[in-house]
Amino acid sequence: MRDEPLSYSFAAGRADGTKILKLNGPLTLTTMFGLQDELRATTPQVLIMDLSSTPYMDSAGLGLLMNYYVSAQNHGRRLLLAGVNERVDSLLEMTKVKGILTCFSSVTEAEDSL
């Protein structure tokens, strides 16, 4: 199966120190490498990852999220997920990381929680 391309964009959040990362496309082994480099260089106090346009994710994509989460936690930063669809939610549930990652139905809801 050939993956659709992944594109992404950063925007400032409402609160100081907050960035919103909007993903468009699947987060998989074949699409994640550019994003991985960007995430290594991105160190906002809070990163809200908007997955509302991410139709699916594989284990490599999940690994990328978890690596960023651990790095953020180790440096006093936070990762929040927003707009997780049913398919991605099932992956989070099946891999038992749903209780670790903080998910919101929308970016607005994630920002309101800060």
C-alpha positions as CSV (number, residue, x, y, z in Angstrom):
1,M,0.0,0.0,0.0
2,R,1.4,3.4,-1.0
3,D,1.0,6.1,1.6
4,E,-0.5,9.5,0.8
5,P,1.9,12.3,1.5
6,L,2.1,13.9,4.9
7,S,2.2,17.7,5.2
8,Y,2.2,19.8,8.3
9,S,2.3,23.4,9.5
10,F,3.0,25.2,12.8
11,A,0.9,28.0,14.2
12,A,1.1,30.0,17.4
13,G,-1.4,29.0,20.1
14,R,-3.5,31.5,22.1
15,A,-1.2,31.2,25.1
16,D,2.4,32.2,25.2
17,G,4.7,29.2,24.8
18,T,2.1,27.2,22.9
19,K,2.4,25.9,19.4
20,I,-0.1,24.1,17.3
21,L,1.1,21.5,14.8
22,K,-1.5,20.6,12.2
23,L,-0.9,17.3,10.4
24,N,-2.5,16.5,7.0
25,G,-2.2,12.9,5.9
26,P,-1.2,9.6,7.4
27,L,1.6,9.4,10.0
28,T,3.6,6.3,9.0
29,L,7.1,5.0,8.6
30,T,7.3,6.3,5.0
31,T,5.9,9.8,5.8
32,M,7.4,10.6,9.2
33,F,11.1,11.5,8.7
34,G,10.7,15.2,7.8
35,L,8.3,15.7,10.7
36,Q,10.7,13.8,13.0
37,D,13.5,16.4,12.2
38,E,11.1,19.3,12.8
39,L,10.0,17.9,16.2
40,R,13.6,17.5,17.3
41,A,14.1,21.2,16.7
42,T,10.7,22.3,18.2
43,T,10.6,22.9,21.9
44,P,7.6,25.0,22.9
45,Q,6.3,24.7,26.4
46,V,3.1,23.1,25.1
47,L,2.8,21.5,21.7
48,I,-0.8,20.7,20.6
49,M,-0.7,18.2,17.8
50,D,-3.9,18.5,15.7
51,L,-4.6,15.1,14.2
52,S,-8.1,15.9,12.8
53,S,-6.7,15.5,9.2
54,T,-4.7,12.4,10.0
55,P,-6.7,9.4,8.7
56,Y,-4.4,6.8,10.1
57,M,-1.1,6.1,11.9
58,D,1.1,3.1,12.1
59,S,3.4,1.9,14.9
60,A,6.3,4.1,13.6
61,G,4.1,7.1,13.8
62,L,3.0,6.2,17.3
63,G,6.7,5.7,18.2
64,L,7.4,9.3,16.9
65,L,4.6,10.6,19.2
66,M,5.8,8.7,22.2
67,N,9.4,9.8,21.7
68,Y,8.3,13.4,21.5
69,Y,6.1,12.9,24.6
70,V,9.0,11.4,26.6
71,S,11.4,14.1,25.6
72,A,8.9,16.8,26.4
73,Q,8.2,15.3,29.8
74,N,11.9,15.0,30.6
75,H,12.3,18.7,29.9
76,G,9.2,20.0,31.7
77,R,7.1,20.5,28.5
78,R,3.8,19.0,27.4
79,L,2.3,17.3,24.4
80,L,-1.5,17.4,23.8
81,L,-3.3,15.6,21.0
82,A,-6.4,17.1,19.4
83,G,-8.9,15.8,16.9
84,V,-8.0,12.1,17.2
85,N,-10.3,10.1,14.9
86,E,-11.7,6.7,15.7
87,R,-9.0,4.7,13.8
88,V,-6.1,6.5,15.5
89,D,-8.0,6.3,18.9
90,S,-8.2,2.5,18.4
91,L,-4.5,2.3,17.9
92,L,-3.9,4.4,21.1
93,E,-6.3,2.1,23.0
94,M,-4.8,-1.2,21.6
95,T,-1.3,-0.2,22.5
96,K,-2.3,1.0,26.0
97,V,-0.9,4.6,25.5
98,K,-4.3,6.3,25.5
99,G,-4.0,6.7,29.3
100,I,-0.5,8.2,28.9
101,L,-1.2,10.7,26.1
102,T,-3.7,13.5,26.8
103,C,-6.3,13.8,24.0
104,F,-8.9,16.4,23.3
105,S,-11.7,16.5,20.7
106,S,-10.5,19.8,19.3
107,V,-7.6,22.3,19.4
108,T,-9.9,24.8,21.1
109,E,-10.7,22.3,23.8
110,A,-6.9,21.6,24.3
111,E,-6.2,25.3,24.5
112,D,-9.0,25.8,27.0
113,S,-7.4,23.2,29.2
114,L,-4.2,25.2,29.7
